[in-house]
Amino acid sequence: MYRFLLTRQWLILALLALVLIPTMVELGFWQLHRHEHKVAQNSLISHNLKAKPVPVASLTAPGHTVPRSDYWRTVTATGTYDTAHQVVVRRRTSTDGRIGVHVLVPFDLKGGGTVLVNRGWVPSAESQRDFPDVPAVPRGEVTLTGRLKADETTSASGIKDISDLPDRQVMLINSAQEAERLSRPVLGGYIEQTAPEPFGDSPELIEAPDDSSIGPHMAYAVQWWLFAAGVPVGYVVLARREKRDRVAAAAEAAAGERQPSEPEKPEAPEAPEAPEKPETPEKPEPATA
């Protein structure tokens, strides 16, 4: 009774199941890897944020690519802000999700060298081509603290770089691009400033990265694997149901063939009509004398 599995419809269903099972298993492992990556990243963030602050020049240099192991390391820098070459980074969001810009300023280190500093978020100007109002920086020599970040690239961040932008506006924070614009060496990566806090809370400092949330990736992985396990179970259930329906249909057809047809009842003969009684002849009257 399972010969129906060789029909075109059931062969297509079996082929679909064979494709779905490995696909769902692979999707489950993809989500598992994302979960593991998130856990490892949270551990790295937590470790580096708690690490003792070190001078930025001890972790990076001109042309240096900041390794992942140094992301979010707390660093210090002493020097002066070069506000004459300050730029803004377009299409950045604030803590509450408003669209604005980040303020990026070169910072000339005491003893030589320049590092980029992301001062934080400010609202955009009314016109996208105008430079926004940016609060002034402290004058003279200052010591700042921040988190070391790697240069932004389109491939790593997904942000499309645009060359035809208004003056002093950029899309990416990239030390190589700024070194070319400034015509002097710039340390690789940049500092995401955390202290000192700006007067009047502007620019808005960037929040520390979240090192506690792991997301739903593990739940998604288990979900995909359950789907993969459910495919063959569902196929068997459908096949058994099809077999049961076919057996029931065959039994019903056989019962119909074995049941004899009811013979027609003969019509009752009509009763014969009663013969008419012969008329009694009248007696002749006697003759009178």
C-alpha angles and dihedrals in degrees: 000000000000094000088103087075087076093060120109094251095053094042090055090048091051092049091050090051091051089053096045098050099061091037092056092044090053091048088052092054090046090057090045091055090049089052092050091047091051092049092049091047092050090050091050093048093049093047096047095045090054094045119109112268115256132188110275092232089063091064104036143024138184110303091010120141110220107234120228091248089066098047112127093008110156109245136176132215132187121200142074135302116247097214092168088075098038116139136182127233111223130227100024125147130227126227091273094045102262117148116241140115140285118235112233119189132173112241117207108216123224105253094027140302136078131246129185117243124199102211094188142256131329130169119268121252118261089257119049089222095055125088110245127234108273122190116241122260125234112278124239128008116348137172115224134185129209150137119282113236133183123247114276118241132177092244093051100038103028089229112138112230116227122199101189097071132136118270115288094014125113137172101213135040100232125156094205092055092047092047089056092048093047094041091225137089117279127193114252116261123007143253121255099211119231101162148075093034113231122250111262092012092275126154090039108235116236115254120245114262117265111258098174108058116085097178128220097293096114091049090050091050092053089045093055092048091050089051089051091051091047095057097072091038090053091047092053092047091051092047093050091047090050090050092049092050092048092049091049091049092049092049091050091050092049092049090053092053094050096051109094117228115252112255117240115253114243115245114254112252115251114254112252116251115254112253115251114254113245114249114256110240115240116252114243115247114246117256116256121232 
